Amino acid sequence: MKKVIFQKFVEENVIGVDKIVRHKDGTFSLRRGFFYRHGMDSAKWADKVSERLKEAGVDFEVVEHTEVWQAWPKDSWFNCKVKVNSF
């Protein structure tokens, strides 16, 4: 799948994605930056991404979800890596 097609789809349907990365193995990482967590964690971010993709009828699987926390002034983010089977 081409990154441009999926990127446009995600930008229109999944609120909160700051960066989309396509990996060589065909998976996509959807990153959301944060300064304060406000009760959010990587599992909740993966659930939100999953909910939006399911509503749009995308066949996918969540490969992993991670959190990268760094002390200010560096950026911190939640990451959800998905493998899209059909779009």
Helices and strands as residue ranges (DSSP letters): H 3-13, E 19-22, E 27-34, H 42-55, E 59-68, E 76-86
